[in-house]
Amino acid sequence: MLSTARCAGRTAVAVAVLFLASASAAVAAPSAQGVAHKAVCPGAPSGFAHCDSQVVTDASGAPLATATPSGFGPADLQSAYALATAAAGAGGGRTIAIVDAYDDPNAESDLAVYRAQYGLPACTTANGCFKKVNQAGVQGSYPRADGGWAQEISLDVDMASAVCPNCKILLVEAKTNSFANLSTAVDTAAALGASTISNSYGGSEYASEVTDQSHYNHPGIAVTVSSGDNGYGVEFPAASQYVTAVGGTSLKKVASTRGWAETAWSGAGSGCSAYIAKPSWQKDTGCSKRTVADVSAVADPNTGVAVYDSFRGSGGWLVFGGTSVSAPVIAGVYALAGNTVSDGSYPYLHTSDLFDVTSGSNGTCGGSYLCTATTGFDGPTGLGTPNGVGAF
């Protein structure tokens, strides 16, 4: 049975933690390296998940909010991953489900600000594009609000919008951040017709995850999961054999044919699962069980993305990193591609449609590919990052 408990980093009886240009123009990434940033949802006890997002902060440690965007926007992401043509014409009729914990009361209104800023079509409840439900699939009866998870929700819906502007968005809010409730929310997203399901959270592996991973097994629906933000090491549910585990990169504009360059982000999770068997479609020999990750996308807060969030007192335009960025980005690419997939195997059959990331590391593992980017498959970046939609 899945563990049940309460909010990340508190005791079972504690109260909730509240963490506390032109429309079409591309927005430049922050130029300074080594910017201050912090985890949005730090800590989680056994049986619970933390969100995998990092927010850029000011000198006091408060989220650095600005009146205008400062970070990569939709045009940047579409350019970096060769998605502009697909984003302009694909995705209609497909639904990206975002699964997170707790409620973001401003999710729809904040999404409207983001989409208007970048000239994306409106996505509202009224026009049928946006829908928010609780983990039982009910509208209008939501969990209590939480500032940290609200920022996570804003990040997720903005990234889904950036990559697939024509997709519908289904936000499923779990009652708490327990794996029990989050897994129920994933099942609900599948039952409500999601084309892809993005999960930007994770927690420590545990023995019964081998059976609990069945909640992420929805044949025909691409399920993406962030690999984690603590460097070398494996989280669940990224370890599930039924998902696409998404690692992270540092993304920079450069003078080259592509116009962009990537290295492995030092914070991206990776490694060898302690419990889950190796799927048949993974052939690496340095790990006898499931290897994380499969693919990757931008996650470094030093080369972060612009997100609009107003729920918190310091709300406004924020810059985010973390594999909470890369998971919804890859979910959006799956939605653009429109293929029927049942696990993370599809990219392994189409590696020529990925940008290989060959440098950078996320920790110490004896110099092996499990923590060091190299030619071909490696832990921090998987098979690489999207070069169009062909690998998805």
Secondary structure as UniProt FT lines:
FT   TURN            8..9
FT   TURN            12..13
FT   TURN            23..24
FT   STRAND          37..39
FT   TURN            46..47
FT   STRAND          50..51
FT   STRAND          54..57
FT   TURN            59..60
FT   HELIX           74..80
FT   TURN            81..82
FT   HELIX           84..89
FT   TURN            92..93
FT   STRAND          95..101
FT   TURN            105..106
FT   HELIX           107..117
FT   TURN            118..119
FT   TURN            125..128
FT   STRAND          130..134
FT   TURN            135..136
FT   HELIX           147..163
FT   TURN            165..166
FT   STRAND          168..174
FT   HELIX           179..191
FT   TURN            192..193
FT   STRAND          196..199
FT   STRAND          201..204
FT   TURN            207..208
FT   HELIX           209..212
FT   HELIX           213..216
FT   TURN            219..220
FT   STRAND          222..226
FT   STRAND          232..233
FT   STRAND          235..236
FT   TURN            237..239
FT   TURN            241..242
FT   STRAND          244..253
FT   STRAND          260..264
FT   TURN            266..267
FT   STRAND          270..277
FT   TURN            280..281
FT   STRAND          289..292
FT   STRAND          295..298
FT   HELIX           301..303
FT   STRAND          305..309
FT   TURN            313..314
FT   STRAND          316..321
FT   HELIX           323..337
FT   HELIX           346..349
FT   HELIX           351..353
FT   STRAND          354..355
FT   TURN            366..367
FT   TURN            369..371
FT   TURN            379..381
FT   STRAND          385..386
FT   TURN            390..391
//
